[in-house]
Amino acid sequence: MIRGRYGRAAERADGERSGRAGAGGNGRPFGSVRWLLYGPVVVAAAYRGRGIARGLFTTALEAASGRAEVMVAFIEMTNRASWTVHVDGLGMTPLGEFDLDGRAYGVVGAACPAA
């Protein structure tokens, strides 16, 4: 189950998941929002700070234009460097969190430009 302030999901008694999407989804149900999974992105230490992650992010947003409304990434909560790059640096919006196999992940999203 995804839980959070910006996007929220709940599991109904019948096991179906429902929820609402932020960051370009305008609070609509997750199932009605066209989204694109972004990542993972790994930049070699020698090349960090040179705009490579920003270039990849911008290119992905441009490529998603007209095909998706929201670009979504999952970041392991212990990976503070990735959180800093994606949320603080690239401006992605935190949408919620989920647990998988005992590991916590944050869900972040960015609105894709219209075609």
C-alpha positions in Angstrom: 0.0 0.0 0.0 1.3 3.5 -0.8 0.8 6.0 1.9 1.7 9.6 2.0 0.6 13.2 2.1 0.7 14.0 -1.6 -0.6 10.9 -3.2 -2.5 8.3 -1.2 -3.7 4.8 -1.8 -5.8 2.5 0.2 -6.5 -1.2 0.0 -10.2 -1.9 0.0 -11.6 -4.9 1.8 -11.8 -6.8 -1.5 -8.0 -6.4 -2.0 -8.4 -3.8 -4.8 -6.2 -0.7 -4.5 -7.5 2.7 -5.1 -5.9 6.1 -4.6 -5.3 9.6 -5.9 -2.3 10.9 -7.8 -0.5 14.3 -7.2 2.3 15.9 -9.2 0.4 16.3 -12.5 -2.3 13.8 -11.7 -4.4 16.6 -10.2 -5.8 14.3 -7.4 -7.4 11.9 -9.9 -7.5 8.2 -9.1 -4.2 6.4 -9.9 -5.9 4.1 -12.4 -6.9 7.1 -14.5 -3.5 8.8 -14.7 -1.1 7.9 -17.5 2.3 7.5 -15.9 5.8 6.6 -16.8 8.3 4.9 -14.6 11.6 6.8 -14.5 14.9 5.2 -13.5 17.0 3.9 -12.1 19.7 6.5 -12.8 23.3 5.9 -11.7 26.0 8.5 -12.4 29.6 7.5 -11.9 31.2 9.5 -9.0 33.7 11.1 -11.4 30.8 12.7 -13.4 28.6 13.8 -10.6 27.8 17.5 -10.3 28.1 18.0 -14.1 24.4 18.1 -14.9 24.2 14.5 -16.2 21.2 13.5 -14.0 19.4 16.8 -14.9 20.0 16.1 -18.6 18.7 12.5 -18.3 15.7 13.8 -16.4 14.9 16.6 -18.8 15.2 14.2 -21.8 12.9 11.7 -20.1 10.3 14.4 -19.5 10.5 15.5 -23.1 10.2 12.0 -24.3 7.1 11.4 -22.1 5.4 14.5 -23.5 2.0 13.4 -24.9 2.5 9.8 -23.7 2.2 10.3 -19.9 1.0 12.8 -17.5 3.3 12.0 -14.6 6.8 10.6 -14.5 7.3 8.5 -11.3 10.4 7.2 -9.6 10.8 4.9 -6.6 13.6 5.8 -4.2 14.8 3.6 -1.4 14.3 5.7 1.8 17.8 5.0 3.0 19.2 6.5 -0.3 19.3 10.1 0.9 21.6 11.2 -2.0 19.0 10.1 -4.5 16.2 11.8 -2.6 18.3 15.0 -2.6 18.9 14.9 -6.3 15.4 14.0 -7.3 13.3 16.1 -4.8 15.6 19.0 -3.9 17.6 19.2 -7.1 15.1 18.2 -9.8 11.9 19.3 -8.1 10.1 16.0 -8.1 7.1 15.9 -5.7 7.0 13.3 -2.9 3.8 11.3 -3.4 4.0 8.6 -0.7 5.9 5.6 0.5 5.5 1.8 0.4 7.3 -1.2 1.9 8.5 -4.2 -0.2 10.4 -7.1 1.4 11.1 -5.1 4.5 12.6 -2.1 2.6 10.9 1.3 2.6 10.6 3.2 -0.7 9.5 6.8 -1.4 7.4 7.5 -4.5 8.2 10.8 -6.3 6.6 12.3 -9.4 7.0 15.1 -11.9 4.3 16.4 -14.2 5.1 15.7 -17.9 4.8 18.6 -20.3 1.7 18.5 -22.6 2.3 17.6 -26.2 
